[in-house]
Amino acid sequence: MRKIIVSPAVLCALLSSVGTAALVPGTVLAAETTQIEEIVISARKREESLQDVPLAVTAVMGADIEKQGLEDITDLYGRVPGVYFSYGGGAAPTSDFNYISMRGVGFNGGLEPAVGVFIDGMYQPQVGFDTAFLDLERIEVLRGPQGTLFGRNTQAGAINMVTRKPDEEMRGRVSAEIAEFGTYRVSASMSGAIGENLYAGVSAEYSRTDGYIYNRTLDIDEDPSEQITARGSLRWVPNEDLEIVFTADALKKDFNDMAVGVPLGGVKYEALADEHDEDHKDNVGLQLNIDYNLTPDITLTSITGYRKASSDITLDYDGIPTDQSILVFPSDPSSPLSADPVAAQGLRHQVMLDQEFMSEELRLSGATDKLDWLVGLYYFEQKMDQGREFDFGPGARYVPLYIRERFFENRDGWAAFAQGSYSLTDRFELTAGVRYSEESVNVGGDRVLALYGTTFIPLDKTGDADYDNVSFMFSAGYDLTDTVNMYATFAQGWKAGGLNRFPSRENAVLSYEDEKSENWEIGVKSTFFDNAVVMNLSAFWIEITGQQLLNTVPDPNGLTPVTVIDNAADSSSRGFELELFAYPSDQLQFSGNVAYADTEFKDFLKVDGSGNAVDFSGKHFENTPKLTAAANVTYTLPISAEADIELFASYRYVDGTTVADGSLVAALGAQLEVPSYDRLDMRVSYVNDTGWRLSAYVDNLFDSYDYTSISRDLVAGGESYFIKPLEPRQFGLVVSKEF
């Protein structure tokens, strides 16, 4: 079986050249029948055909994840329609402050994401969302609000990773990869029966790389990385009515976050930073899923989970060599954070995050001839501890100072939800859902700012707030024919308010309110030519109120205005997504997608500390490409009765974006441009019937120089720009064996 996803992006180019295509996995193609087989997903918390779900959903199948070397969610950016990302914090432009967006919603990040990431139905907190793909059955990408069923922080959509359940079949896979830049990866997985009605699975992966950025100042590799990931599962099915699945996973990563990046206009992949500390991430999760059939028509489901994630990242904030003179600040007993002397040197920024999350979901679901229904309760607790150290030494072209912060945020909440789908006729279905949610936030901590001349400004931070919401969704689906389904959906999105994590300069914690949206979507899902072609089209219109954005507001105690998250704007996003899956012959498969999002601020004044304002109304969202496209082609050439040669090409295009100019000397409202880019990857594989696959690949075939972010010198501004480049051309080999 070949697994592939498709959508039209340059379909003519695909037809004319079997070598220029892209990737976006999802639909199974049966080589022996030249038909696209049915994909079963759980987007509505029940198993049903992907083509029957009245939602814009992309399913990335496990075989594609392994075949294409997709490592984590960041590899989906620009490949799955509507999915991109933003750097959500100018104060810390590191991987901990990356946020997923869909259709432009969520580009603003904030302190909580607008796209929820789930593993087997359990929400993953922000620090731990990018856990590695490991032995997954599929990834379901649901665009549009999913709050009715998936819950918190799904205003823009949800990404649900479905792990592969062990069963009675003994199976395994081993893989080894070697590539340029000192890159190695080995992985192994095995699952099967270990007793009567008891099954187990285990998988692990180790990877390392020297990275592709060289630090000329320090004469070292700038972005090395070493990571080990493991997952284990136990599945007990004592009878046909009960299933219990326990999973545990862990990730440990030692690396150096590229953060500011390399100078634009210099040597392409050379950094100049004079600060290089080893960064760390640890991520551990436990989960227990129970399904019990109370009756033949009613099922009780429980999802209990715990995750702990930590991160420690240090960066050179100006990205250039700095006079390393040292200024020792004396101690000051006015704050526990200044009890010892501090030696400030260079321009150094360190953020340490620790996050704990636990949740419990209980739901009852059932079905009759005409009605599918579900009711449930949900509860969560989330704890975040953040430490921050910011040093401006005397040689940093700025007033010497240091900042020390210790800040915590505790958030908990509960929800009750219900959804039902009723079939008025064999072809017409109506669905309605509702969710009531409450969240409470409590914050506290200390902060001290020490200026040259040893002026200490200690702060004591406390605050709490409560939020609640009722969200609705309605949809109608109609089977125009046996192969053409139409749907229309209305859904409300909600992201709770909060309290600013980066405190202001006075003893106050500034709050921000809920962000809400109303989303309309119409779509068509269709198959043609005896199931040899699938085409899905959706169009959407989103209205956002109280958008949570970075803005400058007056300090409530009269000192310097501060940059905080504030409900600064109303806005809209409208566009379409088109996916195509096709199998014209036993040997040829191709796929592609196009996504377009036209976003607009309706009422947004960007304000500075002096009360000056720039009207952003009518402007497109930052960090949001208007157009993305992807396409892929696979051509299989039989060389014997037992073996094939497989040729694969993957192409993607991402439109240009704007980003905020975060320099301290930038003009109010100044923006920088990130140009569009496109990239072509190719792979040649030998595959045989005994499970062996040997692949040679080249990523970024034309060695294009592309980047996804740009910034200016933090202090000096001027024409000193820094970028985060994507990978240069890279050759590699992968060998794997399935058994």
Secondary structure, 3 states (H helix, E strand, C coil): CEEECCCCCCHHHHHHCCCCCCCCCCEEEECCCCEEECCEECCCCCCEEHHHCCCEEEEEEHHHHHHHCCCCHHHHCCCCCCEEEEECCCCCCCHHHEEEEECCECCCCCCCCCEEEEECCEEECHHHCCCCCCCEEEEEEEECCCCCCCCCCCCCEEEEEEECCCCCCCEEEEEEEEECCCEEEEEEEEEEEEECCEEEEEEEEEEEECCCCEECCCCEECCCEEEEEEEEEEEEEEECCEEEEEEEEEEEEEECCCCCCEECCCCCCEECCCCCCCEEEEEEEEEEEEEEEEECCEEEEEEEEEEEEEEEEEEECCCCCCCCCEEEECCCCCCHHHCCCEEEECEEEEEEEEEEEEEEEEEEEEECCCEEEEEEEEEEEEEEEEEEEEEECCCCCCCCEEEEEEEEEEEEEEEEEEEEEEECCCCEEEEEEEEEEEEEEEEEEEEEEEECCCEEEEEEEEEEEEEEEEEEEEEEEEECCCCEEEEEEEEEEEECCEECCCCCCCCCCCEECCEEEEEEEEEEEEEECCCCEEEEEEEEEEEEEEEEEEEEECCCCCCCCEEEEEEEEEEEEEEEEEEEEECCCCCEEEEEEEEEEEEEECCCEEECCCCCEEECCCCCCCCCCCEEEEEEEEEEEECCCCEEEEEEEEEEEECCEEEECCCCCCCCCCEEEECCEEEEEEEEEEEECCCEEEEEEEECCCCCCCEEEEEEECCCEEEEEEEEECCCCEEEEEEEEEC
